[in-house]
Amino acid sequence: MPAARESLLDAARTALARRPWPNVRMVDVAATAGVSRQTLYNEFGSKDGLARALLRRESDAYLHGVERALAVAGGPVDRLAAVGAWTIAAARGSELTRAMLTGCWSERLPAPSRPGVSASPVPAQRRADAGIPSPAELLALVRDKAVNALDGRARPKDTQELAMACESAVRMALSYVVAPSSAGEDPEELVRGAVGRWINA
């Protein structure tokens, strides 16, 4: 039931924007999505299962955005600057994404749970039940995606230096998530200038 699942996740995200997760009620999520409460439980198993699915969708959306940024026109430095800009925009646009990237979970958000063995008959839920990447794992995933996308296009001294440039781009962007820039500062240009020292575009 992919359409119902997405509608339920949309409804849960809307509910979370209005109230803290502990106050989000399953019956309200089902009603907003236009499905029965039984459909919601069949799909996610529990409120915790719904939370895990919501977090998994958010982390997937962030990583898909990274892939889009790495595919923009321009050289390697432009692409890494685009990843930095996307990271900042994604974190500013979503409390969940910001928490996933920084590891700072407020009480109003569903907290990530430890991965376990899923008994769900729904494949998408089994994937969600496996948990989301930690901030360090997410950073490593972005770094590796960037290295794979840029390898052969950039001319650093070696692959390790390229990996360093890719990781630095994301870490600089995250610094702007934690401590926003003042008026007139352009985080994308900072990323561009810093990684340009490693990469001969």
C-alpha positions, 0 to 999 in steps of 0.5 A: 500500500505505498500510496497509503503509506506515503499519505500516512507519513505526510499526515504524521509530519504535518501533525509533528509540525503542529504539536510535540510527538508525544501528543500526536495521536494515531487516530488523528494521523489516520483521519488526516490521511483518509484511511482507517486506524487499522490500515495505519497499524497494518502498515507501521505496527505501532506509533514507534514504527510510524516514528521509525518510518518517518525518520527513515523517509527524512534521512532518505530525502536528505541523501537524495538531495545530496545526490541531486546536488552532486549532479548539478552542472559545474566542476567539483568545487561547485558540486561540493558547494551545492552539497553544502548549500543543500545541507544547510537548507535541508536542516533549516527546513526540517527539525528532523533533518537538523536532529539527524545531522547534529544528533541534537534531539528535542523532546518534541521529536520522535527519538531514533530507536536502536535497530532491531530485528523487524517482524513486520510483513511490510518490506518498507517497514522492515527497512525503517525498523533497521534504524537511521544512520547516526550523524557520523554515519550520515556524514560518512555516507555523504562523503562517500557519495561525493567521492564516488561522484567526483572521482576522476573529475577532481584532481587532488593529490590523492583519493584521501585528499578528495575524501577530506575535501568532501567531508570538510564541505559537509562539516562546514555546512553543519557549522552553519546549521549549529551557528547560523551565519550573520547577515551578508555571509554566504556559507556556500562561498565559504565551502567553495573557497575552502574545498577549492584549496584541495581540489584543482577544478 
